[in-house]
């Protein structure tokens, strides 16, 4: 009986203690701090209790302790937790991963100091630094071009052709170069640049057709190339068609039997433009340009085969293989020409 009374008394005392804790509230942090206060006179326990109390206080400050009222199941970064050791020094707790990152950062800083990064020279910094009239805006450049276009118009409204001076031709060549190298995020300004560049070229071609000797010496294949690139930068299907028509204009005013490296550059620019185009039927246009080229190498064939293989048609593989067979036949018929020899990319494309 005495044992039973002792057990009942113990249970009643436990319930009373839980009721008091439930009413008054219980905080682990307060419990640890109070324990630290009670044991503050004990030198063996003071450093341990102070360190634990400080760390729990830090948890509660960040609101990340699992038992904190402001915690949303958040996690604490080890680097955010500070603790005080027995000597009173405040330290940051870092994980092994953070230490590794810090060591790598210090090593990279030393390498940058030991091997400084080379800066680009001013000559290659600006891609359009050689563009004439860089100090003029688009509207000012347009007014200057219209001024030179009006110089050959007589008071009665008749345009005199064949009387352009070398100085005027030089200005037209500079205007052509400036318009063709103009880059603008606005689509309409890019179209304007291509139109103005072509107009300057056509003014010089009219002088050449009229028999002006200076115009025949002034016009070069690079002028055709600049105008073609200006239209290709516009990027539309009609713009690519117009750039292709400029090849006809070039063949009309030049000797078709002679194909220089500059003229080959014009064909290659139009060919690459069609190969990069996502328009329907672009692969057909690209193959037509390939057949018009007298000097071809394996890169031109590979570009066209890659465009044919990615056109999405059911017979794309067969068409690409057909062009590969033509490449192999041309390679054998031209006496094992190294520039037209099929390479790994040719077979991988098919």
C-alpha positions as a Markdown table, in Angstrom:
| # | Residue | x | y | z |
|---|---|---|---|---|
| 1 | Unk | 0.0 | 0.0 | 0.0 |
| 2 | Unk | 2.8 | 2.4 | 0.8 |
| 3 | Unk | 4.4 | 1.7 | -2.5 |
| 4 | Unk | 1.1 | 2.4 | -4.3 |
| 5 | Unk | 0.7 | 5.7 | -2.5 |
| 6 | Unk | 4.3 | 6.6 | -3.4 |
| 7 | Unk | 3.6 | 6.0 | -7.1 |
| 8 | Unk | 0.4 | 7.9 | -7.1 |
| 9 | Unk | 2.0 | 10.9 | -5.4 |
| 10 | Unk | 4.8 | 10.9 | -8.0 |
| 11 | Unk | 2.2 | 10.9 | -10.9 |
| 12 | Unk | 0.2 | 13.7 | -9.3 |
| 13 | Unk | 3.4 | 15.8 | -8.9 |
| 14 | Unk | 4.4 | 15.2 | -12.6 |
| 15 | Unk | 1.0 | 16.3 | -13.8 |
| 16 | Unk | 1.2 | 19.4 | -11.6 |
| 17 | Unk | 4.6 | 20.3 | -13.0 |
| 18 | Unk | 3.4 | 19.8 | -16.7 |
| 19 | Unk | 0.4 | 22.0 | -16.0 |
| 20 | Unk | 2.7 | 24.7 | -14.6 |
| 21 | Unk | 5.0 | 24.4 | -17.7 |
| 22 | Unk | 2.0 | 24.5 | -20.1 |
| 23 | Unk | 0.6 | 27.6 | -18.4 |
| 24 | Unk | 3.8 | 29.6 | -17.8 |
| 25 | Unk | 5.6 | 28.4 | -21.0 |
| 26 | Unk | 8.9 | 26.7 | -21.3 |
| 27 | Unk | 11.8 | 27.9 | -23.5 |
| 28 | Unk | 14.9 | 25.7 | -24.2 |
| 29 | Unk | 16.9 | 28.9 | -24.5 |
| 30 | Unk | 15.7 | 30.2 | -21.2 |
| 31 | Unk | 16.4 | 26.9 | -19.5 |
| 32 | Unk | 19.9 | 26.8 | -20.8 |
| 33 | Unk | 20.6 | 30.4 | -19.9 |
| 34 | Unk | 19.2 | 29.9 | -16.4 |
| 35 | Unk | 21.3 | 26.8 | -16.0 |
| 36 | Unk | 24.3 | 28.9 | -17.1 |
| 37 | Unk | 23.5 | 31.5 | -14.4 |
| 38 | Unk | 23.2 | 28.9 | -11.7 |
| 39 | Unk | 26.5 | 27.3 | -12.6 |
| 40 | Unk | 28.3 | 30.6 | -13.3 |
| 41 | Unk | 30.4 | 30.2 | -10.1 |
| 42 | Unk | 31.7 | 26.8 | -11.3 |
| 43 | Unk | 34.9 | 27.4 | -13.4 |
| 44 | Unk | 34.7 | 23.9 | -14.9 |
| 45 | Unk | 31.3 | 24.5 | -16.4 |
| 46 | Unk | 31.3 | 28.3 | -17.2 |
| 47 | Unk | 33.0 | 28.2 | -20.6 |
| 48 | Unk | 30.9 | 25.3 | -21.8 |
| 49 | Unk | 27.6 | 26.8 | -20.6 |
| 50 | Unk | 28.5 | 30.3 | -22.0 |
| 51 | Unk | 29.3 | 28.8 | -25.4 |
| 52 | Unk | 26.1 | 26.8 | -25.5 |
| 53 | Unk | 24.0 | 29.8 | -24.4 |
| 54 | Unk | 25.6 | 32.0 | -27.0 |
| 55 | Unk | 25.0 | 29.6 | -29.8 |
| 56 | Unk | 21.3 | 29.1 | -28.8 |
| 57 | Unk | 21.0 | 32.9 | -28.6 |
| 58 | Unk | 22.4 | 33.2 | -32.1 |
| 59 | Unk | 19.9 | 30.6 | -33.4 |
| 60 | Unk | 17.0 | 32.5 | -31.8 |
| 61 | Unk | 18.4 | 35.8 | -33.3 |
| 62 | Unk | 18.3 | 34.5 | -36.9 |
| 63 | Unk | 14.9 | 32.9 | -36.3 |
| 64 | Unk | 16.1 | 29.6 | -37.6 |
| 65 | Unk | 16.1 | 27.4 | -34.5 |
| 66 | Unk | 13.7 | 24.5 | -34.9 |
| 67 | Unk | 12.0 | 25.4 | -31.6 |
| 68 | Unk | 11.9 | 29.2 | -32.3 |
| 69 | Unk | 8.5 | 30.9 | -32.7 |
| 70 | Unk | 9.6 | 32.7 | -35.8 |
| 71 | Unk | 11.1 | 29.7 | -37.5 |
| 72 | Unk | 9.6 | 28.5 | -40.8 |
| 73 | Unk | 11.7 | 25.3 | -41.0 |
| 74 | Unk | 14.5 | 27.5 | -42.4 |
| 75 | Unk | 18.1 | 26.4 | -42.3 |
| 76 | Unk | 21.1 | 28.3 | -41.0 |
| 77 | Unk | 24.2 | 28.5 | -43.0 |
| 78 | Unk | 27.2 | 27.4 | -40.9 |
| 79 | Unk | 29.0 | 30.6 | -41.9 |
| 80 | Unk | 26.2 | 32.7 | -40.3 |
| 81 | Unk | 26.7 | 31.1 | -36.9 |
| 82 | Unk | 29.2 | 32.7 | -34.5 |
| 83 | Unk | 30.4 | 31.2 | -31.3 |
| 84 | Unk | 32.7 | 32.3 | -28.5 |
| 85 | Unk | 35.4 | 29.9 | -27.3 |
| 86 | Unk | 36.8 | 29.8 | -23.8 |
| 87 | Unk | 39.2 | 32.7 | -24.5 |
| 88 | Unk | 36.5 | 35.1 | -25.6 |
| 89 | Unk | 37.4 | 35.1 | -29.3 |
| 90 | Unk | 34.5 | 35.2 | -31.8 |
| 91 | Unk | 34.8 | 32.7 | -34.7 |
| 92 | Unk | 32.7 | 31.7 | -37.7 |
| 93 | Unk | 31.8 | 28.1 | -38.2 |
| 94 | Unk | 32.5 | 27.1 | -41.9 |
| 95 | Unk | 31.9 | 23.8 | -43.6 |
| 96 | Unk | 34.6 | 21.9 | -45.5 |
| 97 | Unk | 33.0 | 23.0 | -48.8 |
| 98 | Unk | 33.2 | 26.7 | -47.8 |
| 99 | Unk | 36.9 | 26.3 | -46.8 |
| 100 | Unk | 37.6 | 24.7 | -50.2 |
| 101 | Unk | 35.9 | 27.6 | -52.0 |
| 102 | Unk | 37.9 | 30.1 | -50.0 |
| 103 | Unk | 41.2 | 28.4 | -50.7 |
| 104 | Unk | 40.3 | 28.3 | -54.5 |
| 105 | Unk | 39.4 | 32.0 | -54.4 |
| 106 | Unk | 42.7 | 32.9 | -52.8 |
| 107 | Unk | 44.6 | 30.8 | -55.4 |
| 108 | Unk | 42.8 | 32.5 | -58.3 |
| 109 | Unk | 43.6 | 35.9 | -56.9 |
| 110 | Unk | 47.2 | 35.0 | -56.7 |
| 111 | Unk | 47.2 | 33.7 | -60.3 |
| 112 | Unk | 45.5 | 36.9 | -61.6 |
| 113 | Unk | 48.2 | 38.9 | -59.8 |
| 114 | Unk | 51.0 | 36.8 | -61.2 |
| 115 | Unk | 49.6 | 36.5 | -64.7 |
| 116 | Unk | 47.6 | 39.7 | -65.5 |
| 117 | Unk | 45.0 | 39.5 | -68.3 |
| 118 | Unk | 46.1 | 41.0 | -71.6 |
| 119 | Unk | 44.1 | 43.9 | -72.8 |
| 120 | Unk | 43.1 | 44.2 | -76.5 |
| 121 | Unk | 44.9 | 46.8 | -78.5 |
| 122 | Unk | 43.0 | 49.9 | -79.6 |
| 123 | Unk | 43.3 | 48.9 | -83.2 |
| 124 | Unk | 41.1 | 45.8 | -82.8 |
| 125 | Unk | 38.8 | 47.1 | -80.1 |
| 126 | Unk | 36.2 | 48.7 | -82.3 |
| 127 | Unk | 35.1 | 46.6 | -85.3 |
| 128 | Unk | 33.7 | 49.6 | -87.2 |
| 129 | Unk | 36.5 | 52.0 | -86.3 |
| 130 | Unk | 37.4 | 52.2 | -90.1 |
| 131 | Unk | 33.9 | 53.2 | -91.1 |
| 132 | Unk | 33.9 | 56.7 | -92.7 |
| 133 | Unk | 31.7 | 59.4 | -91.2 |
| 134 | Unk | 31.5 | 57.7 | -87.8 |
| 135 | Unk | 30.8 | 61.1 | -86.2 |
| 136 | Unk | 27.6 | 61.6 | -88.2 |
| 137 | Unk | 24.2 | 60.4 | -87.1 |
| 138 | Unk | 21.9 | 58.4 | -89.5 |
| 139 | Unk | 19.9 | 61.5 | -90.4 |
| 140 | Unk | 23.0 | 63.6 | -91.0 |
| 141 | Unk | 24.5 | 60.8 | -93.1 |
| 142 | Unk | 21.3 | 60.6 | -95.1 |
| 143 | Unk | 21.4 | 64.4 | -95.8 |
| 144 | Unk | 25.0 | 64.2 | -96.9 |
| 145 | Unk | 24.2 | 61.3 | -99.3 |
| 146 | Unk | 21.2 | 63.2 | -100.8 |
| 147 | Unk | 23.4 | 66.2 | -101.3 |
| 148 | Unk | 25.9 | 64.3 | -103.3 |
| 149 | Unk | 23.1 | 62.6 | -105.3 |
| 150 | Unk | 21.8 | 66.0 | -106.3 |
| 151 | Unk | 25.1 | 67.3 | -107.6 |
| 152 | Unk | 24.5 | 65.8 | -111.1 |
| 153 | Unk | 21.0 | 67.2 | -111.5 |
| 154 | Unk | 21.0 | 70.3 | -113.8 |
| 155 | Unk | 18.7 | 73.3 | -113.1 |
| 156 | Unk | 16.2 | 72.1 | -115.8 |
| 157 | Unk | 15.8 | 68.7 | -114.0 |
| 158 | Unk | 17.9 | 66.6 | -116.4 |
| 159 | Unk | 20.4 | 64.3 | -114.8 |
| 160 | Unk | 23.9 | 64.4 | -116.4 |
| 161 | Unk | 25.6 | 61.0 | -116.5 |
| 162 | Unk | 29.2 | 60.5 | -117.3 |
| 163 | Unk | 30.5 | 63.8 | -116.0 |
| 164 | Unk | 31.2 | 62.9 | -112.4 |
| 165 | Unk | 34.6 | 64.0 | -111.1 |
| 166 | Unk | 37.0 | 61.7 | -109.3 |
| 167 | Unk | 36.5 | 63.6 | -106.1 |
| 168 | Unk | 32.7 | 62.9 | -106.3 |
| 169 | Unk | 33.3 | 59.2 | -107.0 |
| 170 | Unk | 35.6 | 59.1 | -104.0 |
| 171 | Unk | 32.9 | 60.6 | -101.8 |
| 172 | Unk | 30.4 | 58.0 | -103.1 |
| 173 | Unk | 32.8 | 55.2 | -102.3 |
| 174 | Unk | 33.2 | 56.5 | -98.7 |
| 175 | Unk | 29.4 | 56.9 | -98.3 |
| 176 | Unk | 28.9 | 53.3 | -99.6 |
| 177 | Unk | 31.4 | 52.0 | -97.1 |
| 178 | Unk | 29.8 | 54.0 | -94.3 |
| 179 | Unk | 26.3 | 52.8 | -95.0 |
| 180 | Unk | 27.2 | 49.2 | -95.5 |
| 181 | Unk | 29.1 | 49.0 | -92.2 |
| 182 | Unk | 26.3 | 50.7 | -90.2 |
| 183 | Unk | 24.9 | 48.5 | -87.5 |
| 184 | Unk | 21.6 | 49.5 | -85.9 |
| 185 | Unk | 19.1 | 47.5 | -83.7 |
| 186 | Unk | 16.3 | 49.2 | -85.6 |
| 187 | Unk | 15.1 | 47.2 | -88.6 |
| 188 | Unk | 14.0 | 50.3 | -90.6 |
| 189 | Unk | 17.4 | 51.9 | -90.2 |
| 190 | Unk | 19.1 | 48.7 | -91.3 |
| 191 | Unk | 17.0 | 48.7 | -94.5 |
| 192 | Unk | 17.8 | 52.4 | -95.1 |
| 193 | Unk | 21.5 | 51.6 | -94.8 |
| 194 | Unk | 21.3 | 48.8 | -97.4 |
| 195 | Unk | 19.2 | 51.0 | -99.8 |
| 196 | Unk | 21.6 | 53.9 | -99.5 |
| 197 | Unk | 24.7 | 51.7 | -100.0 |
| 198 | Unk | 23.2 | 50.2 | -103.1 |
| 199 | Unk | 22.2 | 53.6 | -104.5 |
| 200 | Unk | 25.8 | 54.8 | -104.2 |
| 201 | Unk | 27.0 | 51.7 | -106.0 |
| 202 | Unk | 24.4 | 52.2 | -108.8 |
| 203 | Unk | 25.5 | 55.8 | -109.3 |
| 204 | Unk | 29.1 | 54.6 | -109.9 |
| 205 | Unk | 27.8 | 51.9 | -112.2 |
| 206 | Unk | 25.9 | 54.4 | -114.3 |
| 207 | Unk | 29.1 | 56.4 | -114.7 |
| 208 | Unk | 30.9 | 53.3 | -115.8 |
| 209 | Unk | 28.2 | 52.5 | -118.4 |
| 210 | Unk | 28.3 | 56.0 | -119.7 |
| 211 | Unk | 32.0 | 55.6 | -120.4 |
| 212 | Unk | 33.6 | 57.5 | -117.6 |
| 213 | Unk | 37.2 | 56.2 | -117.3 |
| 214 | Unk | 37.5 | 57.2 | -113.7 |
| 215 | Unk | 34.5 | 55.0 | -112.8 |
| 216 | Unk | 36.0 | 51.9 | -114.3 |
| 217 | Unk | 39.0 | 52.3 | -112.1 |
| 218 | Unk | 37.0 | 53.2 | -109.0 |
| 219 | Unk | 34.6 | 50.3 | -108.9 |
| 220 | Unk | 35.9 | 47.1 | -107.2 |
| 221 | Unk | 34.5 | 43.8 | -106.2 |
| 222 | Unk | 34.7 | 44.8 | -102.6 |
| 223 | Unk | 32.0 | 47.4 | -103.2 |
| 224 | Unk | 29.6 | 44.6 | -104.4 |
| 225 | Unk | 30.6 | 42.6 | -101.3 |
| 226 | Unk | 29.8 | 45.5 | -98.9 |
| 227 | Unk | 26.4 | 46.1 | -100.5 |
| 228 | Unk | 25.5 | 42.3 | -100.4 |
| 229 | Unk | 26.5 | 42.1 | -96.8 |
| 230 | Unk | 24.3 | 45.1 | -96.0 |
| 231 | Unk | 21.3 | 43.4 | -97.4 |
| 232 | Unk | 22.1 | 40.1 | -95.7 |
| 233 | Unk | 22.2 | 41.9 | -92.4 |
| 234 | Unk | 18.6 | 42.9 | -92.8 |
| 235 | Unk | 17.8 | 39.2 | -92.6 |
| 236 | Unk | 14.5 | 38.8 | -94.4 |
| 237 | Unk | 13.6 | 36.4 | -97.2 |
| 238 | Unk | 13.1 | 39.3 | -99.7 |
| 239 | Unk | 16.4 | 40.8 | -98.6 |
| 240 | Unk | 18.2 | 37.5 | -99.4 |
| 241 | Unk | 16.5 | 37.4 | -102.8 |
| 242 | Unk | 17.7 | 41.0 | -103.4 |
| 243 | Unk | 21.2 | 40.1 | -102.3 |
| 244 | Unk | 21.1 | 37.3 | -104.8 |
| 245 | Unk | 20.0 | 39.7 | -107.6 |
| 246 | Unk | 23.1 | 41.8 | -106.9 |
| 247 | Unk | 25.2 | 38.8 | -108.1 |
| 248 | Unk | 23.5 | 39.2 | -111.5 |
| 249 | Unk | 24.3 | 42.9 | -111.4 |
| 250 | Unk | 28.0 | 42.0 | -110.7 |
| 251 | Unk | 28.1 | 39.5 | -113.5 |
| 252 | Unk | 26.6 | 42.1 | -115.9 |
| 253 | Unk | 29.3 | 44.7 | -115.2 |
| 254 | Unk | 32.3 | 42.4 | -114.9 |
| 255 | Unk | 34.0 | 39.8 | -117.1 |
| 256 | Unk | 32.2 | 36.5 | -116.4 |
| 257 | Unk | 35.3 | 34.5 | -117.5 |
| 258 | Unk | 37.4 | 36.0 | -114.7 |
| 259 | Unk | 36.5 | 35.0 | -111.2 |
| 260 | Unk | 38.8 | 36.6 | -108.6 |
| 261 | Unk | 39.0 | 35.9 | -104.9 |
| 262 | Unk | 36.9 | 39.0 | -104.2 |
| 263 | Unk | 34.1 | 37.8 | -106.5 |
| 264 | Unk | 34.2 | 34.4 | -104.9 |
| 265 | Unk | 33.7 | 36.1 | -101.6 |
| 266 | Unk | 30.5 | 37.7 | -102.8 |
| 267 | Unk | 29.1 | 34.3 | -103.9 |
| 268 | Unk | 30.2 | 32.7 | -100.6 |
| 269 | Unk | 28.4 | 35.5 | -98.6 |
| 270 | Unk | 25.1 | 34.9 | -100.4 |
| 271 | Unk | 25.6 | 31.1 | -100.1 |
| 272 | Unk | 26.2 | 31.3 | -96.3 |
| 273 | Unk | 23.2 | 33.6 | -96.0 |
| 274 | Unk | 20.8 | 31.1 | -97.6 |
| 275 | Unk | 22.3 | 28.3 | -95.5 |
| 276 | Unk | 21.7 | 30.2 | -92.3 |
| 277 | Unk | 18.2 | 31.2 | -93.3 |
| 278 | Unk | 15.2 | 29.3 | -91.8 |
| 279 | Unk | 12.9 | 30.3 | -94.7 |
| 280 | Unk | 11.2 | 27.6 | -96.7 |
| 281 | Unk | 13.1 | 26.7 | -99.8 |
| 282 | Unk | 16.3 | 28.2 | -98.6 |
| 283 | Unk | 18.2 | 25.0 | -99.3 |
| 284 | Unk | 17.1 | 25.2 | -103.0 |
| 285 | Unk | 18.5 | 28.7 | -103.3 |
| 286 | Unk | 21.7 | 27.7 | -101.6 |
| 287 | Unk | 22.3 | 24.9 | -104.0 |
| 288 | Unk | 21.6 | 27.2 | -107.0 |
| 289 | Unk | 24.3 | 29.6 | -105.7 |
| 290 | Unk | 26.6 | 26.6 | -105.3 |
| 291 | Unk | 26.1 | 25.6 | -108.9 |
| 292 | Unk | 26.9 | 29.1 | -110.1 |
| 293 | Unk | 30.2 | 29.2 | -108.3 |
| 294 | Unk | 33.2 | 28.2 | -110.5 |
| 295 | Unk | 35.6 | 27.8 | -107.6 |
| 296 | Unk | 34.2 | 25.7 | -104.9 |
| 297 | Unk | 35.7 | 23.9 | -101.9 |
| 298 | Unk | 34.4 | 21.3 | -99.4 |
| 299 | Unk | 33.2 | 24.0 | -97.0 |
| 300 | Unk | 30.6 | 25.2 | -99.5 |
| 301 | Unk | 29.4 | 21.7 | -100.1 |
| 302 | Unk | 29.2 | 21.0 | -96.4 |
| 303 | Unk | 27.1 | 24.1 | -95.7 |
| 304 | Unk | 24.6 | 23.3 | -98.4 |
| 305 | Unk | 24.4 | 19.6 | -97.3 |
| 306 | Unk | 23.8 | 20.7 | -93.7 |
| 307 | Unk | 21.0 | 23.0 | -94.8 |
| 308 | Unk | 19.4 | 20.3 | -96.9 |
| 309 | Unk | 19.7 | 17.8 | -94.0 |
| 310 | Unk | 17.9 | 20.1 | -91.6 |
| 311 | Unk | 15.0 | 21.2 | -93.9 |
| 312 | Unk | 12.6 | 18.8 | -92.2 |
| 313 | Unk | 11.5 | 17.1 | -95.3 |
| 314 | Unk | 11.1 | 13.3 | -95.4 |
| 315 | Unk | 13.7 | 12.9 | -98.2 |
| 316 | Unk | 16.2 | 15.3 | -96.6 |
| 317 | Unk | 18.7 | 12.5 | -96.1 |
| 318 | Unk | 18.5 | 11.3 | -99.7 |
| 319 | Unk | 19.0 | 14.8 | -101.0 |
| 320 | Unk | 22.0 | 15.4 | -98.8 |
| 321 | Unk | 23.5 | 12.0 | -99.9 |
| 322 | Unk | 22.9 | 13.0 | -103.5 |
| 323 | Unk | 25.0 | 16.2 | -103.0 |
| 324 | Unk | 27.7 | 14.1 | -101.3 |
| 325 | Unk | 27.9 | 11.8 | -104.3 |
| 326 | Unk | 28.3 | 14.9 | -106.5 |
| 327 | Unk | 31.1 | 16.1 | -104.2 |
| 328 | Unk | 32.9 | 12.7 | -104.5 |
| 329 | Unk | 32.5 | 12.7 | -108.3 |
| 330 | Unk | 33.9 | 16.2 | -108.6 |
| 331 | Unk | 36.8 | 15.2 | -106.3 |
| 332 | Unk | 37.7 | 12.3 | -108.6 |
| 333 | Unk | 37.1 | 14.2 | -111.9 |
| 334 | Unk | 39.3 | 17.1 | -111.0 |
| 335 | Unk | 42.3 | 15.0 | -110.5 |
| 336 | Unk | 42.2 | 14.4 | -106.7 |
| 337 | Unk | 41.9 | 18.1 | -105.9 |
| 338 | Unk | 42.6 | 18.6 | -102.2 |
| 339 | Unk | 40.4 | 21.6 | -101.7 |
| 340 | Unk | 37.3 | 19.7 | -102.7 |
| 341 | Unk | 38.1 | 16.4 | -101.0 |
| 342 | Unk | 35.2 | 15.2 | -98.7 |
| 343 | Unk | 36.1 | 15.3 | -95.0 |
| 344 | Unk | 34.6 | 13.9 | -91.8 |
| 345 | Unk | 32.0 | 16.6 | -91.6 |
| 346 | Unk | 30.7 | 15.7 | -95.1 |
| 347 | Unk | 29.9 | 12.2 | -94.1 |
| 348 | Unk | 28.7 | 13.1 | -90.6 |
| 349 | Unk | 26.1 | 15.5 | -92.1 |
| 350 | Unk | 24.6 | 12.7 | -94.3 |
